């Protein structure tokens, strides 16, 4: 059975759409103020935060230094550190490695590894905290600063920097994987859910409307990599992406797009989400919150159709084909 949860402060369960769809004996029918606020933000489509962990090249010193130099724009931007200092300059990466004693961590880690253990554990975690275009950058930075302080201060060393060179303001946060107490930070899906909720809370503290819910509950697909797949296939950056896009394009041209095995799961998930929203609307009516119940029903009725990545890629390819045709057509 699919479990769809909306998590709140420190990952605590605020709302479980799936369980509302499967109400049974002893099910709590009263909604708390936190749940009501979360429901309202969701159905009113409050901007969603993004918290992403960049997993590549986090386990060797050279790559970590290169990443620090990159997010510091090779000396143009200064990184704020957990101790209130700043690191800036073309040698910022090496300076941070030395300050955090990452060379000692790497030596200790490599000495403990056996040949059968596979790849080396990470030295750092590279996190990106982002909001949609139009969000005040200073507010994003302040929220990210507060988030990092509450999550990692006096435990894990960290540094952060704001980027505004893209439409969506975002903060790059680099966190030392091993704490000052020798404990390793492991990031799970539950961790990411909790981090998203906390980052959204800090944004709201800054007066910025922000929400953190799961995509399925909002009627969205599992990934947002479709444009990336298309661009990679165009650039030739990925043979896998090129091959996938080519297969989908071939099936589209033949008019016979093959159904993916995950389609049935998507449809079942959608049914459960819709049942959950329906049950919530009924509870809201019982609590004399007819206005919010109406918003919930309207929201559930306008969820985007559930599509697999393959179906969405096919739609994107067709849309680009139509766009090119319109662009080449003579103006009248």
N, C-alpha and C positions, 0 to 999 in steps of 0.2 A: 504494500500500500504506500502511495506517495505521501510524504509528509511535507507540508508547506508552512513554514513558520516565519513570522515577523518578529525579529528580536529587538529588544530595547536596551536599557542601561546594562552594560557589562554582559550582554548576551541573554539576559533574562527573557523569558517568554512573555510577550505582551499579547499576541494574537496568533492563533493557530487556525488558519482558514480550513485546513483539512479536518481538524477535530470538530469544527462547527458544522462541517458537512456530514459528520458521522456522529451526531449528538446521541448520547445514550443516557442511561440512568446516572443521576448525580452530576450531570453536566451543569456547570455554572452559567446562569443565564444573564446575570447582571454584568454590564460592561463598566470598567473603571474609567476614570478621567483620562488616564494615559492611553488606554485603548481607543477611546472616543476621539482623542486628538489625532492619533495615528490613522484611524479610519478616515477622518476628515481630510488630513493631508494627502492621503493616498487617492481618494476618489476625486479630489480637486487637482490632482496631478501636480502636486508640489515638486519642484526640481529635485531629482535624485542625485545623491552624492556618488562618487566613484572612488573606491579604494582598491588599488591594484598592486600586486607584488610582482616585480620584475625579477624573474628567477635566473636568468642567464648570467653566467660569469660572475658569480658571487662567492666563489670558493678559492680564488687565488689572488695574491697580493697585487700583481700587475693590473689585472682587470678591475679590481676595486679602486685602485688609484686612478685608472683611466676614467672610470665612471664618475668619481668625485670631480675630476678636472672637467668632465663633460657638463655635469649639472651646474658647475661654477662658471660655465661658458669660458673656460680656459683663462680665468683671471678677471673676467669682466664683472662677475657677480660674487658677492661674499656669502659664505655659508654660516648660518647661525649654529652654534654648538650648545650642547646641554648645559655647559658651565657658564653660559652667558657671553662667551667669546665669539670671535669671528675668524674664519679661515678664508683667505683670499689670495689669489696669485696663481701663476702658472704651475707652481709647485704645491698647490693646495692638497692634492691627492697624497703625495708622499708625506706632507706635514701631518695629515690626519692619521695615516697609517702609524706614524711614529708616536703620536699623542695617545692613540688607543692601544698601543703595543700589539698591533695585529700581527707583526712578524713573530712575536713570541707565541701568540695563539696558533699561528700556522705551523710553527715548529713543533709545538706540543701536540697539535692535532695529527700532524703527519707521523710523529713518532708512535702514536697510539693506533694508527691505522694498520690493519692487516691486508694482505693482497686480496682476500676474499670479500672485503667490505665494500668494494666498488668505489664510486666517486667520493671525494672528500666532502665533509660537511661544510656548510656555508660559513664564511667569516663575517659577513654582513647580510642584512636584509635590505633590499632596495624597494621602497614603497612610494607610490604616487597617490596623492590626494587631490581630487579634481572636482570641479563644478562646471555646469554648462556655461556657454558664452553669455555675457551680460552680468555675471556675478561680480560684485566688487572685489578686485584682487586683494586689497588690504584686509578685507574681512576674511577672505580665504586663508591668508597668511596668519592672521590672528587666531583663527579657529584651529589651524594646523599646529600652531605653536602651543596652544592650550591642550590640544589632543596629545601631542608628543610629551609634554610635561607630565600630564596625568598618567599616561601609559608607561613611560620609561624612566622618568627622573629618579636618580639615586639607584637605578638598577642597570639599565643598558645605556651605554654612551650613544649619542645620536647627533646628527647635524641635518639642517634643512635649508632649503632655498626656494624662493618663489620664482616661477617662470610666467611671463606674460606675453611671450612672443608667438603664442597661438591663441585662437579665439577663446578657448576655454582656459581660464586661469587655473594653474595647478602648482602644487608644492611637491618637490622631490624630497623625500625623507630617507636618510640612510641610517640604519640602526645596527649597532654591533651585536652579533648573534649571541655571544656569550656575555652574561651579565658580570658586574663587578663582584658578585658573589659566586661566580663560577657556574651559573645555571644557564642552559641553552634555551633560547627562544625558538619554539616550534610554532609555525603558523598553520592552523587548520581552517577548514571552511567556517567553523563556528567562530574562530578568532576573527576572520574577515567580516562576518556578519556583525559581531560586536563592535569592531572598529568602525564600520560604516555607520552604525547607530550612534556611536560616540562622536564621530566627526560631524554628523548631522546635528547633534545636540549642541555642539560648540558653535556651529554656524548659526543656529537659531539664537544662541546667546549673543551673537554679534548682530542680531536683527535681520539675518538672511534666511529666507524661507528655504528649508532643506528637509529632505525625507530620506529614509533608508528602508526599502522593502525589497523583497525578492521579485525578480522579473516575471515569474510565472503568475504571481498574484496580480500583477498589473497587465497580464495578457501579452507579455513580450516573450520573444524567443530566448533561447539559452545563451546565445553568444551575439556579439556585435562585430564579428570579424569579416563580414561579407565584403565590405569595401576594401578591407585589407587583402582579402583573397584576390579580388579583381585587380587591384593595383599591383600586387606582387606578380600576378600572371602577366600583366602588361609589361612590367619592368624586366621580367625574367629572373626575379630574385629567388624563386622557389620552384623547383621542378615538381614538387608535390602539389603546390597550389596551381601551377600551370596545367598539370594533368587533370586535376579535379575540375577546374573551370572548363577545360576542353571537353571532358566527358559530359558535363551538364549542357554545354552549348550544343554538342552533337545530338543529345536527346531532345533538346528544345527544337532544333531544326527538323527533327523527324516527327515531332509532335507526340512523343511517347516518353514522357518523364517518368522514370521508374520510382516507385514508392520506397522510401527508406524504412528500415526495420524499426526505427524509433518513432515512427508516425503514430502507431497505436498508443504508445506511452504518452505522447503529447496530447492526444485526444482524451485519454483517461484523466490526465492531469487537469485538463481544461474543465472537464465535467465536474471534478471534485472542487475546483476553484469556484465555479459557478454555483454549485450547491452551497458552498461555504458563504459566499456573498449573499445568497438568497436567505439563508438562515440568519445571518447577521441583520439583514433588513427587517426580518420578522421580529427579532429581539428589540431592535430600535423602535419599532412601532409600539411594542408592549411597554417600552420605557418612555412613551410619549415624545419620541424624537422623530416625528414623521418627516420633517424636512431633510434630515440627514439620511433617513431610510430611503427617501426618494432619490437622493444623490447616489446612494449605493446601488439601487436598482438601475439607474441610468448608466452608471459606470460599468456595471456588469454586462449590460446589454450592448455596450459599445467596445467591448474588448476586441482587440485585433484577432483575426482568425489564427489558429495555431498552425504554424508552418515550420517545417524542418529547415536546417541550414541549406540543404540542397534546393528546396522549393524557393527559398528567399533569394538564393544565388541565381536561379533561373529567372525570377521576376526582375532582378537587377539587370541581368543581361538583356532581357526583352525591353526593359525601360530605356536602357542605353541605346539599343538598336532603334527604337522609336524616336528617341531624341535626335539621333544622327540623321534619321530620315527627314524629320521635320526641319532640322537645321539646314539640310541640303536642298529642301524644296524651295522653289522660287517664291518670293513674296508677292502677294496679290493686293 
